[in-house]
Structures are given as C-alpha cells and as structure tokens.
Amino acid sequence: MGVDSLALEIPKQRYSGTIKEIPVGKEGNQLVVGGETAFPFYFFEGEMPNRPRIAMEVYDEKPEEWAPVVMEPFADVLDDPVAWAKLNVEKYNAEIIALQLVSIDPNGTNASAESAAETAQKVADAVDVPVMALGVNNVEKDMEVLRLIAEKCEGRNLIIGPVTEGNHKQIGAPCIGYKHTVMASTPIDVNLAKQLNILLTTLGVKEDKLIIDPTTGALGYGMEYCYTVMERIRMAAIASNDTQLQYPFFSNVGKEVCKTKEAKLGDDDARYGDPATRGIIMECVTAVCLLLAGSDIISVRHPKTVEMLNKYLDFFLA
C-alpha cells in the first residue's frame, strides 16, 4: 500500500453565512473588523480576512483601586486621559483606544455630559487610531452622555456604547445622524442580542455601523457561559445564515478581569501565585478564550497582555 493511499483527507464544511465587515475609526485611519466566513481560526473551512484588534483602556478619571502592577505602566498619565491614550498608542501599540467614562457614574463622581464629551473629543483628536466611548451601563446617564458625545465628535466614527434596549432610540439616532458605529449590548443571551440588532437596524442603523457586545465575564467568573453564548451567536450567524447576528463581537476583558479578587490581591495568599503576573495571566487567558469564541475587538488593560496577545495572533495568523 502506497503512502498516498494513507493520506488523511479532513472533512470540510462550507457555511452559508458571513460576518459583516465593519470599518471603525476616522477616514484615513480606519480598521476593518469582521468578515469571517467560518468559525474562529477555522482556516481549513473558510476565511478570516481581518485580524482581531487589541484595544487598550483609558479612564477619564484616575483609578484608585487598581493593583500596583497594573498602575505602574501608566503612573505618569493616570490623571490625564489624553496623555494616557497617546502613551498606549505610541509606546504600547494599542490599535484602538477604549475610553472608559467612569466619571459619569451616578454612584461615583457623576460628572456632567459636557465634561465627558469634552474628554472624548480631546482623546479622539489626539490619536490616529479608532476610539471607543464607553459608558457605565446606566440607561439614563449613558443616554445623556453618549448622545452628546455623538454630536460633539461628529464624523469621527467612534464606537459608542453600551447601547441597550432601554436607550437604543435615544443613542442610536444620534449615532446615525453623526456617523458613528453603535455597540449593541445585551446580558448574555442569543435572543436578546438578536432582538436589539433588529431594533437598531429598524431604527436606521446601517449594517456597517453595528457591533455586538454580548457581555464578557472573567476567567472563573462566568466567562464559560459567555463563551457558550458567543459560540451560539456565531453558529447562528455562520451555519444558519441568521443575518441579524452577522456582526463582529466586542469583549471588554480588562475591566472584568481586573476587578476580580485574584487580580487585586497582593501577597496576602500564596495560593494565588505571583501578584506581579497573576492579573496579567488571567487577562491573557480570558482574552484568548474569547478570541476562540469569535471576538473581533478585545479591550485589555496591561501592556504585557497586549504583547502576549499579539504574539499569539502572529503565530496563528502567519
């Protein structure tokens, strides 16, 4: 029997659905996300034409409860979001800036919409990469703030969210009028994600201006369930050709991972390992899992996480 007769032929499946390609950022400095014609990294069955993108967080208010190992790389810019954004792009190779507008939280500083919009405008003008303007998941306050940001940053094609069923008209309409990309956010449910997408496209949001935030959990804190829901959304989009779910994913990894006790603890308990690397490893593992679930934009916090994720992507996308 010849060697050729023993060759293994891998069964291949062709899918009817395709994830839409979404351009983000200002014209001339845009990135395109999405476009997959098969499941994540299934290069033997389809294409993954656009590399998943790594965003880095910037906070509009100096964080007080971060672990020292996380604060150290940004020590000189923690109270200046514009300088922080520029540092992330110029030194740490951030491909997208995820501006976390924590100052607007009604349970915190409760900063004004005008203040947040001014910060968003300055950050968007300071960097040449796409910018995300992310609220605090308070329906009323996000509605007030994000609609003003959409107006003040007209034409910059920010990714604006979270947009939920409760405020989709009030935020979605300004995003349409001022030409931004909407980030539709739902609480870990396939049907809710589909319903919100239907509401937004019925409102008039164009198919190339929509990204899904299916909600993200940290490793050991619900990530497994989030992963499963993302898989089910992607299966419906790719295998069943459900056009209402054929949008790229966003995963807000850094914010979720770094609020866990394992990421925050110092040397209090040796069982959790080295505090200098523990949070970074949790962030990396969570991010890789969600990349395998189909995430197209991953937002992380630590520069070493960015470095390791890019090595991972370079290996698999070479």
N, C-alpha and C positions, 0 to 999 in steps of 0.2 A: 504493500500500500504506500503510495507516494505521500510526500509531505503535504502537497497541495490538497490532497483529499481530506486531510485532517484539519484544515483551516477552519476556524470558528467564524461563522457569519452571525453578527449581532443583529437580532431583530430590531427594526426601526419603525417608529410610528410617525405619521405625518398628522399635523394638527390643523384645524380649520381656523383657529383664532390667532390674532396678532396683538401684542400690546402696543398701544399708540405711542408714537414718538412725540415728546413734549419738549420744545425749546424753552429754556429758562435763562433769565438774565437780560441785560441790555443788549440791543442790537450792536453787533460788532464784537461782543464778548460773551456770546451765548454758548451754553452747553446743551446738548440734547440727551435726554434720558428716555429709557423705554425702548421699544422696537423689537422685543423678543418674539420669536416665532415658535419657541419650545420652552420647556421648563428650565429653571435657572441652571446654567452651565451644562446643559444637555447639547453640547456642540455636535454630537453624532446624530441628532434628530432635527436640529434647526439652527437658527442664528441668534446671536446676542450681539447686535451691531454696536451698541453703545455701552461703554464701561460704566459700571455703577460708580457713583460720585460720593466722595467723602466731604461732608460739611463739618465745620468746627463751630462750636458755640462761642457767642459773645453775649455777655449780660449787660443790660443797661443800668445795672445797679451793682455796686461792689458786693460780692458774696461774703457772708460772714461765717458760714458753717461748713465750708469745704475742707477736706483733708489737706494738710500741709503739702503733701506730694503733688496734689492737683493744683494748688495755688502757686507753687514755686515758679513754673514756667511763665506765668503771667504777672509776677509780683509787681512790676513797674507800671502796669496798664489796667489794673483791676477797677480803677475808678474812672477810666476813660474809654468808653466803648469804641470810639473811632480809632484810637491808637491800638486798641486790642484787636480790632478787625484787621488793621494793616499788618500787625505782627503775625497774626495767623496766616495771612496770605503770603507775606514776603519771607517769613522765616520758617513757618511750619507747613507750607504748601497746601493750605486749605483751598479746596476747589469751589466751595460755596460757604457763605457766612450765614449761620443760623442765629439771628438776633433774637435772644430770649428777653421779652419785655416784662420782666418780673416786677419792675417798679409799679406797674399799673394794678397789681393785685389789690382788691378792696380789703383784703385781710392783712395787707402789708402797708407799704408806703402810700398806695392809692394815688399814684401820680396821675396828672391830667393827660387827656388825649393829646393836647397840644405839645406837651413835653415829650411824649413818646414819639409823636410824628416828627418832631424836630430831630430827635436822635436817629430815627430810621432814615430820614433824608440825608443826614450827615454821613452815616455809615454807607449808604448806597452810593453817595458821591465820592467816598474816599477810596473805594476798592473797585477793581475791574472784573471781579467775579460776581456771579449771581448772589442775591441776598434774599434770605427768608425773614419775614416779620412774623414772629410767633407770639400770640397772646397767652393768657393764663387759664384758658378753658373756663372762663366765667362768661356766660352767654351775653349778659348785658354790657359788661365792661369791654369785652372783646369787640362787641358790635360798635360801641362808641369809638374805640381807639382805632381799630383796623380799617373802618370806613374812611377815617380822616387820613390815615397813612396812605391808603389807596389814592386819595385825592392829591396829597402833597408830593407823592412820588410818581406822579403820572408819567407813563411811557417807559418806566424803568423795568417793567416786567418782573416785579418782586413775586415771590411765592408767599401768599398771605393765608394765614390760618391760626388756630384751627377754625374752620367753618363748619358749623353743626346745623342740624335740622332747625334748631331754635332761632338761629340768626342768619340762615343761608340767604334770605332775600336782602336783608339789610347790608350784608358784607358782599354777597355775590354780585349785586347790581353795580356798586362802585368798582369792583374788580373788572367787570365787563366794560364799563364806561372809560376807565382809566388804564385799561390794557395790562392787567396783572394775571398771574396764574393762581387759581384757587386750590387750597389744600383742604379737601373734604375729610373731616374727622368723625369717626363713629366708634362706639365702645365694643370692639372685638366681636363683630357679628357680620356674617356674609350678607344677610338680607338687609340689614340696616345700611351697610355700605352701598349696596345696590340702590336702595331707595333714595339715599341722599344724592347719589350721582344723577338719578332720574330727575329729582327736584332741581338740581343745579343746571342740568342741560335744558330742561323745560324752561327755566328762567332765562336762558340765553347764553350760558357759559359755553364757549366753543370747545370742541373736542381736543384741541391742542392747548388748552388752558386749564387742565384739571389733573390733579394728583391725589392719590388716595393715602390717607393716614389711618390705617386700620387699628391703631393703638399698639403700643410697644410695652412689653414687660422686660425686666432684667432677668438675667440668668438666676434661676431658682425662685423667682418672684412672679411667676405667671408667663414667662417667656415661652414655655412649652405650648400653652394654649394659644398664645398669639401666633406662634409659628404655624400651628394647625389651621387656624382661621385664614392666615395668609395663603397657605397651600390650597385651601378650598376655594378661595377667591381666584387664585391663579389657575386652578384646574377648570373652573367655570369659564374663565376668560379664554384660555388656550384650547382646551379639549372640547368644550361645549359651545365655543364661539359666542359667549354672552357679551355683547357689545357694550353693555352698561358697566362691565367690570374690567374692561381692557385698558386700564390706566396704570402708570407707574406707581410704585409704593414709596412712601417716606417712612423712616424709622427714627424716632427721637431717642437714640440709645443713651447718650451721655447723661441726659437729665434723669433717666430712670435708674441707670446703674449707680450713679454717684450718690444717690440718696439712700442706698441700702446700708445696713449696719456694717456689713463686711467691708465696704468701700470707705466708710467713715472711721472705723476703729483704728486706733494706733497700735501700740504694743500690748494692749490690755489682755489679749488672749492668743497664745502661741498657736492654737489650733487653726486660726485663720490665715497663718502664713505671714510672710514679709509685708508690712504695711506699705513699703515703697513700691511694691509691684502688684499687690492684691487687686486694687481697684482697676488698674490698667489691664490686667489679665481678664477680669470679669467683663470689662468693656469690650475687649477684643473678642472673647468667646461669644458674647451676646451678639456682637455685630456680625461675626462670621455666620452664626446660625441664621440670622435674619437675611443675610445675603443669599444663603442657600434656600431660604423661603421665597426669595424673589425681590428683596428690597433694591430699589434703584438709587435712592439717596439715603445715606446713613449719616446722622449727626452725632459726633462724638466730642469728648472734652479734652483729652490729654494728647499732646503731640506724639508721644510714643505709640499711642493707639493708631494714629494716622500712619505712622511709619510702618507698623506691622501689617495693617490692612492693605496698604499699597503693595507690600512685598507679596502678600497672599494673592492679590488680584493680578500682579505682574506674572506670577507663576502660572495661574490657571488661564490667563487670557493671552499668554505668549503664543 
